[in-house]
Each structure stands twice: as structure tokens, then as C-alpha cells.
Amino acid sequence: MNEMARDLWSQNDPAAPATRLVVDLDAIARNWLYLKKKLQNGADCAGVVKADAYGLGAATVARELFVQGCRHFFVAKFDEGMAVQAALAEVAKAFPYSPVSDTPVVVDAPTIYVLEGPRGANDLDFISSGLVPVLNSLPDIFYWSATAAKIGRRLPAIIHIDTGMNRLGLSAAEVASLAADHADIFKALDIRYVMSHLACADEPQHPLNAEQLASFHKLTAALGKPLRYSFANSGGIFLGADYHFDLARPGCAIYGINPTGQSENPMLPVVTFEARILQTRIIDSPATVGYGASYRVAPPAKCATVSIGYADGYLRSLTGKGHVFVRGEKCPVIGRVSMDSIVIDVTHMTVEPTPGDAVEILGAQRLVDDVAAEAGTIGYEILTGLGRRTPRHYIGGHTASEG
Ligand SMILES: *Cc1c(COP(=O)(O)O)cnc(C)c1O
């Protein structure tokens, strides 16, 4: 952590906020470059920045990825795409040449793809935005090619085919029908990629991975034309070169979530989320802690109340399961998680904690995946659920600002 970031969190400053969320843009950059380097056969590496870059701030994250060379961005919704586009327009102006290259390389324009397709805006707004829709069904494809014919312009798009996720994308029958009938579709649409999405990429041993790969080969062959392909999410990149194709779409791994399904996480942690001790209290006769009086304390005990709750994204399901770090020591959460606070047991601590002490909720000692496991969920939900009332503070990177 740099000195400036530390100063903002001075323990003795009564005006300092009670929670702090630090996003390390250097770690984000290194994670993305690591993924890019893993890709074989000249595959490009996109950045998935949907849901406000998994809660960390899409504008700032996209800018940093752009500076590192990322030119393909995926969002879920049109409005998210517009926000990323505006952020990238600024950075492209600030960096007409690549700042991370030794020789000046003229920066080419980014492309932003919208996973939900041409929704969330009227067609002309969508088209004039330059965002590229992912077409997830045959009706979507017919609709978009008819729109293209109507305005007399070939429109860029990604075609999404389903290979086993059964969520979005053309079924095998729809692919066959498209293959039989594709002449005017391919005239109307500029198909940038044909993509599919893996259901079990973070379980390398799962048989569905190979089944989906085989299905992808079969269905793309049925389309007949040589096209460009996109298949792997974060986990898919670690399944091997067969899964890489032309464009990988990592999200979670960029943000430090372990994409491998193995215990060793090759990604760097990105987020530090800290709260403070608000009060400490000695309990010297039998008592309960928190709502519902559900936790009984064995006296003598020392508890500390910490300035974080479920409104900040500290999930209520961490009741009786969560742990935090205070002065380098691990402390259990006791009693129910409240809206704005939790109570932790500090009886065992070797150093006396005092009000104002920083409490690590997420960070180098409390990895996102570990907290997710305690909460019975996945790192994605922890990150996207981080409360909006704590501003994201950025360290490192080329274009950091408060967000
Ligand atoms: C969210 C998403 C991704 C990114 O997945 P990660 O597991 O976060 O890497 C890629 N492709 C699609 C279609 C997605 O919805």
C-alpha cells in the first residue's frame, strides 16, 4: 500500500471514513497481462468489465486495461457499454501512443461488445453508438439483419451459440437453420466472432469442458464459413490452447479471483477492504451478542464492534462463519451480521486492539475466494456485492482517480 493511501486512513483522524476500499490497478494490469501471455496461437485477450467491472469501477478498470493494450471489452448492458466508451474516449486522447511500449505505437480504437444484445436502447442509438451486440438467438439475428437491411448498412455483431450452458445462445437446431439460410444474414451482418460460453471452466476435470469444446467445433463447422471464434472465459484460458481460439473473455481472474479450480491462485489480489473498530467491550458475565441473541459468549471475553455490515456487502450469511484480521491476527465474527456493523471476538489477541484500528475484511490476508467460501458463495458475488457507500480508491496504474 502506498503512503498516500495510508494517510487517508489515518487512525487518529476523526474525519477519516469508517470503511475503505482500495483497488490496486497495478495488480489488475499484471493479472490481465498474465492472462494475455498465457494465450496461444495469437489469441487476443479481452477484458470483461460488466457489472461495473465486477464492482470495482468499470471506467477506471477499462482505462487501465486499455493502457495495457486491451482493445476488446465486454459489458452486459448497453448503458454499461456507453459508460465504458466514454471512459475510453478520454484515455485514448491522453495516450495517442501506447505508454507501455518502448516504441511509439499508434493506439487503435477499442471495441465494446454488449452481451445482452441490441437491447436497452432504440436501434438507431445502438447503431450510432458503435457498440457491438452479441446476438443470442435466431430471432435476435433475424431482427438485427433486418435492421441492417432497413438502414442499408452492414452491422457488426457477435453470434453466440450454445454448447451446453443452456443459458443464452443458439441451439444446435438454430445453428443448422442458420447454416441452411445464411446467405443474406452474412451479407447483412459483419460477424466479428462466433462465441460460446463454458459452464464448468473452473473445474478442469469436469467432462462438460471437452464436450462443449467438441460441440463448438461441430457447430462452427456447420456454419461453413471460416470465421473468428471466442470461447474461453478466465477458467477456459487455463484449460489449454485448444480452448483459446481467437479471443478470450476473462473477467474474474483480472480481479484476483482464482480461475483454476486449484488451491494455488496464480492471480494477484486486487482489492483491500478495510473497516475500523468502533468500540471494544469486556464481557465478564454470561451474555449474548447481537440480534436474535443467537450467540452466547463465554466470559471472560473481549469483543470489538467493527464498522461494516451487510449494507457494505459483508454478507449476512457470514454470521457465525466469517473471519477478519486485526493487527495481523485472525478474529472470528460472533453474533449476527448487522446492517452497519459486526462484532468480533478479540479475547485471544496478543496485542490489545483499540477503537480506530483498521480491520481487514478483504485483502492479502483475507482473499476474496476465502471469504466467499465462508459465506457459502463465490468471489464474483462478494465483489459485485461490495456496497456502493464506500468509494473505490485506486492505487497504481496510469489513470487512477477516485471513482
Ligand atoms: C461473465 C462472462 C465472462 C467472464 O467470465 P469469468 O468467469 O468472470 O472469466 C465471459 N463470457 C461471458 C459470456 C460472460 O457472461
The ligand as an SDF file (V2000), in Angstrom:
LIG
                    3D

 15 15  0  0  0  0  0  0  0  0999 V2000
  -19.1750  -13.0710  -17.4000 C   0  0  0  0  0  0  0  0  0  0  0  0
  -18.7910  -13.6920  -18.6680 C   0  0  0  0  0  0  0  0  0  0  0  0
  -17.4530  -13.9340  -18.9810 C   0  0  0  0  0  0  0  0  0  0  0  0
  -16.3340  -13.7640  -17.9640 C   0  0  0  0  0  0  0  0  0  0  0  0
  -16.3390  -14.8970  -17.1200 O   0  0  0  0  0  0  0  0  0  0  0  0
  -15.2680  -15.0890  -15.9400 P   0  0  0  0  0  0  0  0  0  0  0  0
  -15.6010  -16.4170  -15.3730 O   0  0  0  0  0  0  0  0  0  0  0  0
  -15.5130  -13.9860  -14.9780 O   0  0  0  0  0  0  0  0  0  0  0  0
  -13.9270  -15.0230  -16.5600 O   0  0  0  0  0  0  0  0  0  0  0  0
  -17.1470  -14.3770  -20.2530 C   0  0  0  0  0  0  0  0  0  0  0  0
  -18.1190  -14.6160  -21.1650 N   0  0  0  0  0  0  0  0  0  0  0  0
  -19.4310  -14.4320  -20.8820 C   0  0  0  0  0  0  0  0  0  0  0  0
  -20.4500  -14.7360  -21.9200 C   0  0  0  0  0  0  0  0  0  0  0  0
  -19.8090  -13.9810  -19.6290 C   0  0  0  0  0  0  0  0  0  0  0  0
  -21.1060  -13.8250  -19.3460 O   0  0  0  0  0  0  0  0  0  0  0  0
  1  2  1  0
  2  3  1  0
  2 14  2  0
  3  4  1  0
  3 10  2  0
  4  5  1  0
  5  6  1  0
  6  7  2  0
  6  8  1  0
  6  9  1  0
 10 11  1  0
 11 12  2  0
 12 13  1  0
 12 14  1  0
 14 15  1  0
M  END
$$$$
